[in-house]
Amino acid sequence: MSTATCVDIIVAILLPPLGVFLKFGCKAEFWICLLLTILGYIPGIIYAIYAITKD
């Protein structure tokens, strides 16, 4: 795991949509994460960490 990935995960825990946006830009992953974060903070965090680490 690189340092950039660790920083992305920390940002994703604090602000899940921002972490996904920094990794993917304004694509479908960002909108899914934003919706999940609006519906509940924990699902947004889980999806953000999954999206960032799935590669």
Distance bins in CASP14 RR format, pairs under 12 A and 6 or more apart:
PFRMAT RR
TARGET T0000
AUTHOR 0000-0000-0000
RMODE 2
METHOD distances of the structure
MODEL  1
1 7 0 0 0 0 0 1 0 0 0 0 0
1 8 0 0 0 0 0 1 0 0 0 0 0
1 9 0 0 0 0 1 0 0 0 0 0 0
1 52 0 0 0 0 0 1 0 0 0 0 0
1 53 0 0 0 0 1 0 0 0 0 0 0
1 55 0 0 0 0 0 1 0 0 0 0 0
2 8 0 0 0 0 1 0 0 0 0 0 0
2 9 0 0 0 0 0 1 0 0 0 0 0
2 52 0 0 0 0 0 1 0 0 0 0 0
2 53 0 0 0 0 0 1 0 0 0 0 0
2 55 0 0 0 0 0 1 0 0 0 0 0
3 9 0 0 0 0 0 1 0 0 0 0 0
3 10 0 0 0 0 0 1 0 0 0 0 0
4 10 0 0 0 0 0 1 0 0 0 0 0
4 11 0 0 0 0 0 1 0 0 0 0 0
4 19 0 0 0 0 0 1 0 0 0 0 0
4 22 0 0 0 0 1 0 0 0 0 0 0
4 23 0 0 0 0 1 0 0 0 0 0 0
4 52 0 0 0 0 1 0 0 0 0 0 0
4 53 0 0 0 0 0 1 0 0 0 0 0
5 11 0 0 0 0 0 1 0 0 0 0 0
5 12 0 0 0 0 0 1 0 0 0 0 0
5 19 0 0 0 0 0 1 0 0 0 0 0
5 22 0 0 0 0 0 1 0 0 0 0 0
5 23 0 0 0 0 1 0 0 0 0 0 0
5 49 0 0 0 0 0 1 0 0 0 0 0
5 51 0 0 0 0 0 1 0 0 0 0 0
5 52 1 0 0 1 0 0 0 0 0 0 0
5 53 1 0 0 1 0 0 0 0 0 0 0
5 54 0 0 0 0 0 1 0 0 0 0 0
5 55 0 0 0 0 1 0 0 0 0 0 0
6 12 0 0 0 0 0 1 0 0 0 0 0
6 13 0 0 0 0 0 1 0 0 0 0 0
6 49 0 0 0 0 0 1 0 0 0 0 0
6 52 0 0 0 0 0 1 0 0 0 0 0
6 53 0 0 0 0 0 1 0 0 0 0 0
7 13 0 0 0 0 0 1 0 0 0 0 0
7 14 0 0 0 0 0 1 0 0 0 0 0
7 18 0 0 0 0 0 1 0 0 0 0 0
7 19 0 0 0 0 1 0 0 0 0 0 0
7 22 0 0 0 0 1 0 0 0 0 0 0
7 23 0 0 0 0 0 1 0 0 0 0 0
7 52 0 0 0 0 0 1 0 0 0 0 0
8 14 0 0 0 0 0 1 0 0 0 0 0
8 15 0 0 0 0 0 1 0 0 0 0 0
8 16 0 0 0 0 0 1 0 0 0 0 0
8 18 0 0 0 0 1 0 0 0 0 0 0
8 19 1 0 1 0 0 0 0 0 0 0 0
8 20 0 0 0 0 1 0 0 0 0 0 0
8 21 0 0 0 0 0 1 0 0 0 0 0
8 22 1 0 0 1 0 0 0 0 0 0 0
8 23 1 0 1 0 0 0 0 0 0 0 0
8 24 0 0 0 0 0 1 0 0 0 0 0
8 48 0 0 0 0 1 0 0 0 0 0 0
8 49 0 0 0 0 1 0 0 0 0 0 0
8 51 0 0 0 0 1 0 0 0 0 0 0
8 52 1 0 1 0 0 0 0 0 0 0 0
8 53 0 0 0 0 1 0 0 0 0 0 0
8 55 0 0 0 0 0 1 0 0 0 0 0
9 15 0 0 0 0 0 1 0 0 0 0 0
9 16 0 0 0 0 0 1 0 0 0 0 0
9 19 0 0 0 0 1 0 0 0 0 0 0
9 20 0 0 0 0 0 1 0 0 0 0 0
9 22 0 0 0 0 0 1 0 0 0 0 0
9 23 0 0 0 0 0 1 0 0 0 0 0
9 45 0 0 0 0 1 0 0 0 0 0 0
9 46 0 0 0 0 0 1 0 0 0 0 0
9 48 0 0 0 0 1 0 0 0 0 0 0
9 49 1 0 0 1 0 0 0 0 0 0 0
9 50 0 0 0 0 0 1 0 0 0 0 0
9 51 0 0 0 0 0 1 0 0 0 0 0
9 52 1 0 0 1 0 0 0 0 0 0 0
9 53 1 0 0 1 0 0 0 0 0 0 0
10 16 0 0 0 0 0 1 0 0 0 0 0
10 18 0 0 0 0 0 1 0 0 0 0 0
10 19 0 0 0 0 1 0 0 0 0 0 0
10 22 0 0 0 0 0 1 0 0 0 0 0
10 45 0 0 0 0 0 1 0 0 0 0 0
10 48 0 0 0 0 0 1 0 0 0 0 0
10 49 0 0 0 0 0 1 0 0 0 0 0
10 52 0 0 0 0 0 1 0 0 0 0 0
11 17 0 0 0 0 0 1 0 0 0 0 0
11 18 1 0 1 0 0 0 0 0 0 0 0
11 19 1 0 1 0 0 0 0 0 0 0 0
11 20 0 0 0 0 1 0 0 0 0 0 0
11 21 0 0 0 0 1 0 0 0 0 0 0
11 22 1 0 0 1 0 0 0 0 0 0 0
11 23 0 0 0 0 1 0 0 0 0 0 0
11 33 0 0 0 0 0 1 0 0 0 0 0
11 45 0 0 0 0 0 1 0 0 0 0 0
11 48 0 0 0 0 1 0 0 0 0 0 0
11 49 0 0 0 0 0 1 0 0 0 0 0
11 52 0 0 0 0 1 0 0 0 0 0 0
12 18 1 0 0 1 0 0 0 0 0 0 0
12 19 1 0 1 0 0 0 0 0 0 0 0
12 20 1 0 0 1 0 0 0 0 0 0 0
12 21 0 0 0 0 0 1 0 0 0 0 0
12 22 0 0 0 0 1 0 0 0 0 0 0
12 23 0 0 0 0 1 0 0 0 0 0 0
12 24 0 0 0 0 0 1 0 0 0 0 0
12 29 0 0 0 0 0 1 0 0 0 0 0
12 30 0 0 0 0 0 1 0 0 0 0 0
12 33 0 0 0 0 1 0 0 0 0 0 0
12 36 0 0 0 0 0 1 0 0 0 0 0
12 37 0 0 0 0 0 1 0 0 0 0 0
12 41 0 0 0 0 0 1 0 0 0 0 0
12 44 0 0 0 0 1 0 0 0 0 0 0
12 45 1 0 0 1 0 0 0 0 0 0 0
12 46 0 0 0 0 1 0 0 0 0 0 0
12 47 0 0 0 0 1 0 0 0 0 0 0
12 48 1 1 0 0 0 0 0 0 0 0 0
12 49 1 0 1 0 0 0 0 0 0 0 0
12 50 0 0 0 0 1 0 0 0 0 0 0
12 51 0 0 0 0 1 0 0 0 0 0 0
12 52 1 0 1 0 0 0 0 0 0 0 0
12 53 0 0 0 0 1 0 0 0 0 0 0
13 19 0 0 0 0 1 0 0 0 0 0 0
13 20 0 0 0 0 0 1 0 0 0 0 0
13 37 0 0 0 0 0 1 0 0 0 0 0
13 41 0 0 0 0 0 1 0 0 0 0 0
13 42 0 0 0 0 0 1 0 0 0 0 0
13 44 0 0 0 0 0 1 0 0 0 0 0
13 45 1 0 1 0 0 0 0 0 0 0 0
13 46 0 0 0 0 0 1 0 0 0 0 0
13 48 1 0 0 1 0 0 0 0 0 0 0
13 49 1 0 0 1 0 0 0 0 0 0 0
13 52 0 0 0 0 0 1 0 0 0 0 0
14 22 0 0 0 0 0 1 0 0 0 0 0
14 37 0 0 0 0 0 1 0 0 0 0 0
14 41 0 0 0 0 0 1 0 0 0 0 0
14 44 0 0 0 0 0 1 0 0 0 0 0
14 45 0 0 0 0 1 0 0 0 0 0 0
14 48 0 0 0 0 0 1 0 0 0 0 0
14 49 0 0 0 0 0 1 0 0 0 0 0
15 21 0 0 0 0 1 0 0 0 0 0 0
15 22 0 0 0 0 1 0 0 0 0 0 0
15 30 0 0 0 0 0 1 0 0 0 0 0
15 33 0 0 0 0 0 1 0 0 0 0 0
15 34 0 0 0 0 0 1 0 0 0 0 0
15 37 0 0 0 0 1 0 0 0 0 0 0
15 41 0 0 0 0 0 1 0 0 0 0 0
15 44 0 0 0 0 0 1 0 0 0 0 0
15 45 0 0 0 0 1 0 0 0 0 0 0
15 48 0 0 0 0 1 0 0 0 0 0 0
16 22 0 0 0 0 0 1 0 0 0 0 0
16 23 0 0 0 0 0 1 0 0 0 0 0
16 29 0 0 0 0 0 1 0 0 0 0 0
16 30 0 0 0 0 1 0 0 0 0 0 0
16 32 0 0 0 0 0 1 0 0 0 0 0
16 33 1 0 1 0 0 0 0 0 0 0 0
16 34 0 0 0 0 1 0 0 0 0 0 0
16 35 0 0 0 0 0 1 0 0 0 0 0
16 36 1 0 0 1 0 0 0 0 0 0 0
16 37 1 0 1 0 0 0 0 0 0 0 0
16 38 0 0 0 0 0 1 0 0 0 0 0
16 39 0 0 0 0 0 1 0 0 0 0 0
16 40 0 0 0 0 1 0 0 0 0 0 0
16 41 1 0 0 1 0 0 0 0 0 0 0
16 42 0 0 0 0 1 0 0 0 0 0 0
16 43 0 0 0 0 1 0 0 0 0 0 0
16 44 1 0 1 0 0 0 0 0 0 0 0
16 45 1 0 1 0 0 0 0 0 0 0 0
16 46 0 0 0 0 1 0 0 0 0 0 0
16 47 1 0 0 1 0 0 0 0 0 0 0
16 48 1 1 0 0 0 0 0 0 0 0 0
16 49 0 0 0 0 1 0 0 0 0 0 0
16 50 0 0 0 0 0 1 0 0 0 0 0
16 51 0 0 0 0 1 0 0 0 0 0 0
16 52 0 0 0 0 1 0 0 0 0 0 0
17 23 0 0 0 0 0 1 0 0 0 0 0
17 24 0 0 0 0 0 1 0 0 0 0 0
17 25 0 0 0 0 0 1 0 0 0 0 0
17 26 0 0 0 0 0 1 0 0 0 0 0
17 29 0 0 0 0 1 0 0 0 0 0 0
17 30 1 0 0 1 0 0 0 0 0 0 0
17 31 0 0 0 0 1 0 0 0 0 0 0
17 32 0 0 0 0 1 0 0 0 0 0 0
17 33 1 0 1 0 0 0 0 0 0 0 0
17 34 1 0 1 0 0 0 0 0 0 0 0
17 35 0 0 0 0 1 0 0 0 0 0 0
17 36 0 0 0 0 1 0 0 0 0 0 0
17 37 1 0 1 0 0 0 0 0 0 0 0
17 38 0 0 0 0 1 0 0 0 0 0 0
17 40 0 0 0 0 0 1 0 0 0 0 0
17 41 0 0 0 0 0 1 0 0 0 0 0
17 44 1 0 0 1 0 0 0 0 0 0 0
17 45 0 0 0 0 0 1 0 0 0 0 0
17 47 0 0 0 0 1 0 0 0 0 0 0
17 48 1 0 0 1 0 0 0 0 0 0 0
17 51 0 0 0 0 0 1 0 0 0 0 0
17 52 0 0 0 0 0 1 0 0 0 0 0
18 24 0 0 0 0 0 1 0 0 0 0 0
18 25 0 0 0 0 0 1 0 0 0 0 0
18 26 0 0 0 0 0 1 0 0 0 0 0
18 30 0 0 0 0 1 0 0 0 0 0 0
18 33 0 0 0 0 1 0 0 0 0 0 0
18 34 0 0 0 0 1 0 0 0 0 0 0
18 37 0 0 0 0 1 0 0 0 0 0 0
18 44 0 0 0 0 0 1 0 0 0 0 0
18 45 0 0 0 0 0 1 0 0 0 0 0
18 48 0 0 0 0 1 0 0 0 0 0 0
18 52 0 0 0 0 0 1 0 0 0 0 0
19 25 0 0 0 0 1 0 0 0 0 0 0
19 29 0 0 0 0 1 0 0 0 0 0 0
19 30 0 0 0 0 1 0 0 0 0 0 0
19 33 0 0 0 0 1 0 0 0 0 0 0
19 34 0 0 0 0 0 1 0 0 0 0 0
19 37 0 0 0 0 0 1 0 0 0 0 0
19 44 0 0 0 0 0 1 0 0 0 0 0
19 45 0 0 0 0 0 1 0 0 0 0 0
19 47 0 0 0 0 0 1 0 0 0 0 0
19 48 1 0 1 0 0 0 0 0 0 0 0
19 49 0 0 0 0 1 0 0 0 0 0 0
19 51 0 0 0 0 1 0 0 0 0 0 0
19 52 1 0 0 1 0 0 0 0 0 0 0
19 53 0 0 0 0 0 1 0 0 0 0 0
20 26 0 0 0 0 1 0 0 0 0 0 0
20 27 0 0 0 0 1 0 0 0 0 0 0
20 28 0 0 0 0 0 1 0 0 0 0 0
20 29 1 0 1 0 0 0 0 0 0 0 0
20 30 1 0 1 0 0 0 0 0 0 0 0
20 31 0 0 0 0 1 0 0 0 0 0 0
20 32 0 0 0 0 1 0 0 0 0 0 0
20 33 1 0 1 0 0 0 0 0 0 0 0
20 34 0 0 0 0 1 0 0 0 0 0 0
20 35 0 0 0 0 0 1 0 0 0 0 0
20 36 0 0 0 0 1 0 0 0 0 0 0
20 37 0 0 0 0 1 0 0 0 0 0 0
20 44 0 0 0 0 1 0 0 0 0 0 0
20 45 0 0 0 0 0 1 0 0 0 0 0
20 46 0 0 0 0 0 1 0 0 0 0 0
20 47 1 0 0 1 0 0 0 0 0 0 0
20 48 1 0 1 0 0 0 0 0 0 0 0
20 49 0 0 0 0 1 0 0 0 0 0 0
20 50 0 0 0 0 1 0 0 0 0 0 0
20 51 1 0 1 0 0 0 0 0 0 0 0
20 52 1 0 0 1 0 0 0 0 0 0 0
20 53 0 0 0 0 0 1 0 0 0 0 0
20 54 0 0 0 0 0 1 0 0 0 0 0
21 27 0 0 0 0 1 0 0 0 0 0 0
21 28 0 0 0 0 0 1 0 0 0 0 0
21 29 0 0 0 0 1 0 0 0 0 0 0
21 30 1 0 1 0 0 0 0 0 0 0 0
21 31 0 0 0 0 1 0 0 0 0 0 0
21 32 0 0 0 0 0 1 0 0 0 0 0
21 33 0 0 0 0 1 0 0 0 0 0 0
21 34 0 0 0 0 1 0 0 0 0 0 0
21 37 0 0 0 0 0 1 0 0 0 0 0
21 48 0 0 0 0 1 0 0 0 0 0 0
21 51 0 0 0 0 0 1 0 0 0 0 0
21 52 0 0 0 0 0 1 0 0 0 0 0
22 29 0 0 0 0 0 1 0 0 0 0 0
22 30 0 0 0 0 1 0 0 0 0 0 0
22 33 0 0 0 0 0 1 0 0 0 0 0
22 48 0 0 0 0 0 1 0 0 0 0 0
22 51 0 0 0 0 0 1 0 0 0 0 0
22 52 0 0 0 0 1 0 0 0 0 0 0
23 29 1 0 0 1 0 0 0 0 0 0 0
23 30 0 0 0 0 1 0 0 0 0 0 0
23 33 0 0 0 0 0 1 0 0 0 0 0
23 48 0 0 0 0 1 0 0 0 0 0 0
23 49 0 0 0 0 0 1 0 0 0 0 0
23 50 0 0 0 0 0 1 0 0 0 0 0
23 51 1 0 0 1 0 0 0 0 0 0 0
23 52 1 0 1 0 0 0 0 0 0 0 0
23 53 0 0 0 0 1 0 0 0 0 0 0
23 54 0 0 0 0 0 1 0 0 0 0 0
23 55 0 0 0 0 1 0 0 0 0 0 0
24 30 1 0 1 0 0 0 0 0 0 0 0
24 31 0 0 0 0 0 1 0 0 0 0 0
24 32 0 0 0 0 0 1 0 0 0 0 0
24 33 0 0 0 0 1 0 0 0 0 0 0
24 34 0 0 0 0 0 1 0 0 0 0 0
24 47 0 0 0 0 0 1 0 0 0 0 0
24 48 0 0 0 0 0 1 0 0 0 0 0
24 51 1 0 0 1 0 0 0 0 0 0 0
24 52 0 0 0 0 1 0 0 0 0 0 0
24 54 0 0 0 0 0 1 0 0 0 0 0
24 55 0 0 0 0 0 1 0 0 0 0 0
25 31 0 0 0 0 0 1 0 0 0 0 0
25 33 0 0 0 0 0 1 0 0 0 0 0
25 34 0 0 0 0 0 1 0 0 0 0 0
25 51 0 0 0 0 0 1 0 0 0 0 0
26 32 0 0 0 0 0 1 0 0 0 0 0
26 33 0 0 0 0 0 1 0 0 0 0 0
26 34 0 0 0 0 0 1 0 0 0 0 0
27 33 0 0 0 0 0 1 0 0 0 0 0
27 34 0 0 0 0 0 1 0 0 0 0 0
27 51 0 0 0 0 0 1 0 0 0 0 0
28 34 0 0 0 0 0 1 0 0 0 0 0
28 35 0 0 0 0 0 1 0 0 0 0 0
28 47 0 0 0 0 0 1 0 0 0 0 0
28 51 0 0 0 0 1 0 0 0 0 0 0
29 35 0 0 0 0 0 1 0 0 0 0 0
29 36 0 0 0 0 0 1 0 0 0 0 0
29 44 0 0 0 0 0 1 0 0 0 0 0
29 47 0 0 0 0 1 0 0 0 0 0 0
29 48 0 0 0 0 1 0 0 0 0 0 0
29 50 0 0 0 0 1 0 0 0 0 0 0
29 51 1 0 1 0 0 0 0 0 0 0 0
29 52 0 0 0 0 1 0 0 0 0 0 0
29 54 0 0 0 0 1 0 0 0 0 0 0
29 55 0 0 0 0 0 1 0 0 0 0 0
30 36 0 0 0 0 0 1 0 0 0 0 0
30 37 0 0 0 0 0 1 0 0 0 0 0
30 44 0 0 0 0 0 1 0 0 0 0 0
30 47 0 0 0 0 0 1 0 0 0 0 0
30 48 0 0 0 0 1 0 0 0 0 0 0
30 51 0 0 0 0 1 0 0 0 0 0 0
30 52 0 0 0 0 0 1 0 0 0 0 0
31 37 0 0 0 0 0 1 0 0 0 0 0
31 38 0 0 0 0 0 1 0 0 0 0 0
31 44 0 0 0 0 0 1 0 0 0 0 0
31 47 0 0 0 0 0 1 0 0 0 0 0
31 51 0 0 0 0 0 1 0 0 0 0 0
32 38 0 0 0 0 0 1 0 0 0 0 0
32 39 0 0 0 0 0 1 0 0 0 0 0
32 43 0 0 0 0 0 1 0 0 0 0 0
32 44 0 0 0 0 1 0 0 0 0 0 0
32 46 0 0 0 0 0 1 0 0 0 0 0
32 47 1 0 0 1 0 0 0 0 0 0 0
32 48 0 0 0 0 1 0 0 0 0 0 0
32 50 0 0 0 0 0 1 0 0 0 0 0
32 51 1 0 0 1 0 0 0 0 0 0 0
33 39 0 0 0 0 0 1 0 0 0 0 0
33 40 0 0 0 0 0 1 0 0 0 0 0
33 41 0 0 0 0 0 1 0 0 0 0 0
33 43 0 0 0 0 1 0 0 0 0 0 0
33 44 1 0 1 0 0 0 0 0 0 0 0
33 45 0 0 0 0 1 0 0 0 0 0 0
33 46 0 0 0 0 1 0 0 0 0 0 0
33 47 1 0 1 0 0 0 0 0 0 0 0
33 48 1 0 1 0 0 0 0 0 0 0 0
33 49 0 0 0 0 0 1 0 0 0 0 0
33 50 0 0 0 0 1 0 0 0 0 0 0
33 51 1 0 0 1 0 0 0 0 0 0 0
33 52 0 0 0 0 1 0 0 0 0 0 0
34 40 0 0 0 0 0 1 0 0 0 0 0
34 41 0 0 0 0 0 1 0 0 0 0 0
34 43 0 0 0 0 0 1 0 0 0 0 0
34 44 0 0 0 0 1 0 0 0 0 0 0
34 47 0 0 0 0 1 0 0 0 0 0 0
34 48 0 0 0 0 1 0 0 0 0 0 0
34 51 0 0 0 0 0 1 0 0 0 0 0
35 43 0 0 0 0 1 0 0 0 0 0 0
35 44 0 0 0 0 1 0 0 0 0 0 0
35 47 0 0 0 0 1 0 0 0 0 0 0
35 48 0 0 0 0 0 1 0 0 0 0 0
36 42 0 0 0 0 1 0 0 0 0 0 0
36 43 1 0 1 0 0 0 0 0 0 0 0
36 44 1 1 0 0 0 0 0 0 0 0 0
36 45 0 0 0 0 1 0 0 0 0 0 0
36 46 1 0 0 1 0 0 0 0 0 0 0
36 47 1 0 1 0 0 0 0 0 0 0 0
36 48 0 0 0 0 1 0 0 0 0 0 0
36 49 0 0 0 0 0 1 0 0 0 0 0
36 50 0 0 0 0 0 1 0 0 0 0 0
36 51 0 0 0 0 0 1 0 0 0 0 0
37 43 1 0 0 1 0 0 0 0 0 0 0
37 44 1 0 1 0 0 0 0 0 0 0 0
37 45 1 0 0 1 0 0 0 0 0 0 0
37 46 0 0 0 0 0 1 0 0 0 0 0
37 47 0 0 0 0 1 0 0 0 0 0 0
37 48 1 0 0 1 0 0 0 0 0 0 0
38 44 0 0 0 0 1 0 0 0 0 0 0
38 47 0 0 0 0 0 1 0 0 0 0 0
39 46 0 0 0 0 0 1 0 0 0 0 0
39 47 0 0 0 0 0 1 0 0 0 0 0
40 46 0 0 0 0 0 1 0 0 0 0 0
40 47 0 0 0 0 0 1 0 0 0 0 0
41 47 0 0 0 0 0 1 0 0 0 0 0
41 48 0 0 0 0 0 1 0 0 0 0 0
42 48 0 0 0 0 0 1 0 0 0 0 0
42 49 0 0 0 0 0 1 0 0 0 0 0
43 49 0 0 0 0 0 1 0 0 0 0 0
43 50 0 0 0 0 0 1 0 0 0 0 0
44 50 0 0 0 0 1 0 0 0 0 0 0
44 51 0 0 0 0 1 0 0 0 0 0 0
44 52 0 0 0 0 0 1 0 0 0 0 0
45 51 0 0 0 0 0 1 0 0 0 0 0
45 52 0 0 0 0 0 1 0 0 0 0 0
46 52 0 0 0 0 0 1 0 0 0 0 0
46 53 0 0 0 0 0 1 0 0 0 0 0
47 53 0 0 0 0 0 1 0 0 0 0 0
47 54 0 0 0 0 0 1 0 0 0 0 0
48 54 0 0 0 0 0 1 0 0 0 0 0
END
